[in-house]
Amino acid sequence: MQRHFVQRTIALLTALILAFCLVFSSAYFGVNADHECLSPEDCPICTEMSLCNELTHALGSAAPKQEEERPQAPVFSVELRPAAAAPRRFAATPVSLKVKITS
């Protein structure tokens, strides 16, 4: 019982930390999206935005980095075929054949 409580607490803390990081990164992007700087190499805001972008990308967001392309979604198609052409999954049994046993 105690072990489950510790595991759940650790999982909850991890989820809260991840949520805080994502919210902080998004808020930082929103606040500093239109700042102007002369040299991006020396700008602390650009450096922090780059770190936030790497963090959100590492945490599995759908936003690709600038040099990466977003992968294409796989294409699925549904094939409709008549029930007679469908493979039989079960062997015929007296119950499926509706055989009546009289004695």
C-alpha atoms as one frame of an Amber mdcrd trajectory, in Angstrom:
protein
   0.000   0.000   0.000   2.792   2.407   0.909   4.696   1.612  -2.304   1.709
   2.484  -4.505   1.306   5.796  -2.695   4.957   6.688  -3.319   4.735   5.709
  -6.992   1.559   7.726  -7.489   3.092  10.724  -5.741   6.177  10.577  -7.954
   4.007  10.229 -11.062   1.869  13.200  -9.998   4.923  15.364  -9.316   6.432
  14.425 -12.675   3.199  15.305 -14.471   2.978  18.639 -12.648   6.590  19.507
 -13.497   6.033  18.662 -17.167   2.829  20.691 -17.259   4.595  23.652 -15.624
   7.443  23.459 -18.153   5.039  23.388 -21.097   2.915  26.246 -19.739   6.000
  28.331 -18.902   7.483  27.753 -22.367   4.233  28.672 -24.095   3.803  31.791
 -21.971   7.404  32.838 -22.612   6.878  32.455 -26.359   3.706  34.511 -26.173
   5.227  37.351 -24.183   8.465  37.624 -26.155   7.261  36.657 -29.621   7.764
  40.102 -31.177  10.923  41.316 -29.450  13.598  42.899 -31.610  17.269  42.149
 -31.177  20.305  43.043 -33.255  22.383  39.934 -32.646  20.588  36.633 -31.881
  23.832  35.060 -30.630  24.170  37.496 -27.713  20.478  38.006 -26.976  19.378
  36.278 -23.735  15.733  36.270 -24.871  16.575  34.463 -28.122  18.705  31.976
 -26.188  15.884  31.286 -23.748  13.365  30.920 -26.588  15.681  28.433 -28.265
  15.893  26.428 -25.038  12.106  26.516 -24.649  11.691  25.322 -28.230  14.091
  22.427 -27.629  12.261  21.551 -24.398   8.841  21.428 -26.029  10.230  19.411
 -28.916  11.931  16.975 -26.533   8.724  16.518 -24.539   6.953  15.290 -27.633
   5.043  18.236 -28.959   3.995  18.176 -32.584   6.035  21.270 -33.421   9.018
  20.239 -35.560  12.310  22.095 -35.436  12.978  24.462 -38.301  15.351  22.097
 -40.100  13.010  19.117 -39.780   9.968  18.361 -41.825   6.785  17.092 -40.287
   6.347  13.402 -41.164   3.387  12.511 -43.299   0.560  10.603 -41.682   0.149
   7.037 -42.921  -2.640   6.527 -45.390  -5.207   3.870 -44.560  -7.955   2.610
 -46.779 -11.022   0.626 -45.880 -11.847  -2.257 -48.159 -15.489  -3.192 -48.332
 -16.230  -6.733 -49.368 -19.375  -8.832 -49.193 -19.949 -11.063 -46.194 -19.667
 -14.187 -48.378 -16.085 -13.268 -49.283 -15.098 -12.690 -45.673 -13.036 -15.487
 -44.160 -14.799 -17.738 -41.679 -13.373 -17.440 -38.249 -15.164 -20.313 -36.568
 -15.954 -23.860 -37.597 -19.565 -24.845 -38.028 -21.034 -26.286 -34.833 -24.453
 -27.764 -34.119 -25.362 -24.582 -32.281 -24.343 -22.335 -35.196 -26.219 -24.625
 -37.596 -29.268 -24.491 -35.265 -29.605 -28.256 -35.050 -32.462 -29.415 -32.803
 -31.847 -32.591 -30.857 -34.981 -34.552 -30.038 -34.924 -37.725 -28.050
